[in-house]
Amino acid sequence: MDWFAAPEYWLSRLLVQRLLAAVYLTGFLAAAAQFRALIGADGMLPVPRYTARVSFRQAPGLFHLHYSDRFFAAVAWTGAAVSAGLVAGLGDAVPLWASVLLWALLWVLYLSIVNVGQTWYSFGWESLLLEAGFLAAFLGNDAAAPPVLVLWLMRWLVFRVEFGAGLIKLRGDSCWRDLTCLRYHHETQPMPGPLSWFFHHLPAPLHRVEAAANHFTQLIVPVGLFLPQPVATYAACVIVATQLWLVASGNFAWLNWLTITLALAAVDPARLGLPVHPRTYGGTPGWFEAVVIAMAVVVAVLSYWPVRNLVSRRQVMNRSFNRLHLVNTYGAFGSVNRIRQEVVVEGTDEPTVTRHTVWREYDFKGKPGDVSRLPRQYAPYHLRLDWLMWFAGISPAYARPWFLPFVARLLTNDPATLRLLRHNPFPDAPPTHVRATLHHYRFTDWRELRETGAWWHRTPLHEYLAPVTLDTLARSGYRPPLGRRTRSVPVEGLRRRPGHPPGPAPHHPPGPPG
């Protein structure tokens, strides 16, 4: 079928597949490095406990068939190895059917992880990676020209990412409508980057330009993806440029890089004046055409729910309408925090706590802590604990399932948990007590930076978790899981700021701007 193939997009396909495989690689490496403390058999939210109460139908994946930490590590490292192979060109070195199976394998492995990841994997970009990875399996390889239908479905995915984010802003916080949200966002975003301080101190008129440009890029430009060339290419380039701006302004895991990757599916390299050498392909196998057409029909049917959500006045963001995370709805920052609240976790090795007790602070890798430390660049790598600590600062309800398990592991100097932190103030022996306090953080101004060398200024607000020991946790009913099923415990000790509603647990936390 002549209409089925688009050989002129061979370079776009190559870039999309190689970059997408690199994002997959990042996701699998993060899973391998962090899972033991987060969802391992002795983790804060253990997979065995989760699969005991949630059926395979509710959360399909390999870990309903078997779970052990060794098996999870094998899944993660297998995914990393296959991803690295695809980055290096393995997909083009094998037959077409084998390339499809390699991409399908990545999707199954990562779906298995996400579906048992619970709160740690409830971010919108997890679903975005799965949906993009599913489509990539049908892009083919050098044995066949890129299928037109898949390229258009990738444009449809980018459209939902951008347009959904734009609509949720217009319908949400009034600061998006009066163009003042960027006065706060760079300071209060989940994990600022090394340039966020400078973005925050841009002149107020430029913040208004940022907000207006965001509306234009997310509500107008995505329509251009469906227009004839060269308009679609120019629209994709605007999206890429905007996403690079977001990469420079903060740490949003792999969301921005994944959006850039998908936007390249709309780029015709010849329209940019690039010297593209044409490639010739033989006929596309009939079985591949049939599979791609069937997949397109499935996506078209499943698109009903995201479209209904987009036109609804009660639009939700980052929602999967099926357990396979296919054809989802996206969006971010429908509301923007005006102040930044950070949970500071401290310990002491003194036998009893008095008002003279010396407390030593645990330092996290990415989230603000030490006021003199410039925020680091971690994206596209995802520091899951640091992100959830941002939600904990907004409301203790976000932290209820996992915060006490986290504290209990600090009280035992659990090696897997400590590897998630930048600094352990008790390297020789675990602390006797751990506590948490809530602080107000704000960026310093130019004068404060020159005089103190501090990037942040912080002010204590109130106690977040009263000092606890392993004994007090045991008396409250909490028991570390130690690989067996245990009952969860209400976190009465977590205190919220007076007048601040606790909010719902983040089944789908608001991610960064799409």
NORVEN-V578992 format. One line per field, one symbol per residue. ss: DSSP state (A for helix, B for strand, O for the rest). phi: phi as a letter, one per 30 degrees, with the letter a starting at -180 (. if undefined). burial: + if it has 9 or more other C-alpha atoms within 8 Angstrom, else -. Layout:
ss=???
phi=???
burial=???
//
This chain:
ss=OAAABOAAAAAAAAAAAAAAAAAAAAAAAAAAAAAAAAOOOOOOOOAAAAAAAOOOOOOOOAAAOOOOAAAAAAAAAAAAAAAAAAAOOAAAAOOAAAAAAAAAAAAAAAAAAAOOOAAAAOOAAAAAAAAAAAAAOOOOOOOOOOBAAAAAAAAAAAAAAAAAAAAAAAAOOAAAAOOOOAAAAAAAOOOBOOOAAAAAOOOAAAAAAAAAAAAAAAAAAAAAAAOOOOAAAAAAAAAAAAAAAAAAABOOOOAAAAAAAAAAAAOOAAAAOOOOOOOOOOOOOAAAAAAAAAAAAAAAAAAAAAAAAAAOOOOOOOBOOOOOOOOOBOOBOOOOOOOBBBBBBBBBOOOOOOOOOOOBBOBBOOOOOOOOOOOOOOOOOOOAAAAAAAAAAAOAAAAOOOAAAAAAAAOOOOAAAAOOBBBOOOOOOOOOBBBBBBBBBBBOOAAAAAAAOOOBBBBBBBBBBBBBOAAAAAAOOOOOOOOOOOOOOOOOOOOOOOOOOOOOOOOOOOBOOO
phi=.dddcbddcddddedddddddddeeddddddddcdeddbdecddbdeeddddcbdeddbdlddddabaddddedddddedddddddddjedcccdedddedddddedddddddddcdhedccdddddddddddddddcdibddbdedeedddddddddeddddddddddddcdddddcicdddceddcdebecdcdedddcdeeeddddedddddddccceedddccddcedddddddddddddddedcacchceddddeeddddccceddciddcddccbdddedddeddddddddddddddedddedddddcecbhbccadchchccblahdbbddbccbdccbbbcddbcbdcdccccdccdcdebddccdeccceddcddddddddddddaeedcedbddeddedddchdedddddcdbcdbdcadddbbbbbcbccbddcedddddcicdbbbbdcadcbdebbdddddddjdbedhibdbcdbdcdddccdeicddidddebdddded
burial=---++++-+++++-++++++++++++++++++-++++++++++++++++++---++--+++-++--+-+-+++-+++-+++++++++-++++---+-+++++++++++++++++++++-++++++++++++++++++++++-+++++++++++++-++++++++++++++-++-++--+++++++++++++++++++-++------++++++-++++++++++++-----++++++++++-+++-++++++++++++++++++++++++-+---------+-------+--++--+--+--++--+--++----+++++++-+-++++++++++-++-++++++++++-+--+-------++++++++--+---+--++++++--++++++++-++++++-+-++++++++-++-+++-+++-+-----+++++++++++++++---++----+++++----+++++++---++---+--+------------+++-----+---+-+++++-+
//
